[in-house]
Amino acid sequence: MSLFVVFNPHSGKGRGAQLVGPVLDALSRSGPVEHALTTQPGDEERLAADAAERGVETVVAVGGDGTWSNAANGILKSGRPTRLGLIPGGTGCDLAKSLGIPRDPRGAAAVVSSGRTRRIDAGRIEGRYFLNIVGFGYDVAVLEDSWTVTWLQGEPLYLYCALRQLRSFPGFSIETAADGGPLERRDLLMLIVANARVFGGGFKIAPQAELGDGRLDVMAFRNMGLFDRLGIMARLLRGTHAASPNVAASTVSTLTLRFAGPPTYETDGEWNRAKTAEVRIEVVPQALEVLAPGSGS
């Protein structure tokens, strides 16, 4: 099969750059491999779209969830039947966990070389696709808070900001409508719409999510006081939060959200601001063919 490999050299605090040699060495054993390194935001989507339009059979993206999401957008918007391979080079690499792709780059390259594929759903919001999750509220506040802290890096930075926002984030009001139903007003701490099971570097946010079931899993965390917030985060670490009365879990094919003004949100770890106060999220069933072990889910 023809391969084009997109490397994000900045992923994983520079880990992506260190993987260029090992990954190309592992993949080129099956034949010639084209590759390119990103130099600015958006390059993954452009490079993947160009490869797909040239008829490349498989685009392999080396990086994290944002890199994979951008490459998938390039493939899906091209309309070509190009497959996506994932090699972890980022910090969280949550989608790989749900798919059962090993963290080791040579192991992940072996998954690509095996040629085994599965079709997965994608979510779509404001014309962009996401593979893992879209989130509103607390998780976005943590991401934004991390930009203001200059004396920490990596996981300690996000843990510090998560604890700080757990105390200070005020929550938000929203109206939601599932699958064309009536709008329901809610006061929430966090709203996650998940295609896969894991986010945030290992949190099992949607333990029952299936990547190919044609549905999105909605996890709505009710706004609550600090003590209850600490408790729900402990449950989230164990993956038992869905049983809490402070969490409402459901599955949808479409979800309409109405805010007081255009909200900020994250898709696969990437920050966005909505164009309008009302956004629509939908599932695109069986949208993408990915290289993955048969046991992934």
Secondary structure by P-SEA (a helix, b strand, c coil): cbbbbbbcccccccccccaaaaaaaaaacccccccccccccaaaaaaaaaaaaacccbbbbcccaaaaaaaaaaaaaaccbbbbbbbcccccaaaaaaacccccaaaaaaaaaacbbbbbbbbbcccccccccccccaaaaaaaaaaaccccccaaaaaaaaaaaacccccccbbbbcccccbbbbbcccccccccccccccccccccccccccbbbbbbbccccaaaaaaaaaaaaacccccccccccccccbbbbbcccbbbbbcccbbbbbcccbbbbbbbccccccccccccc
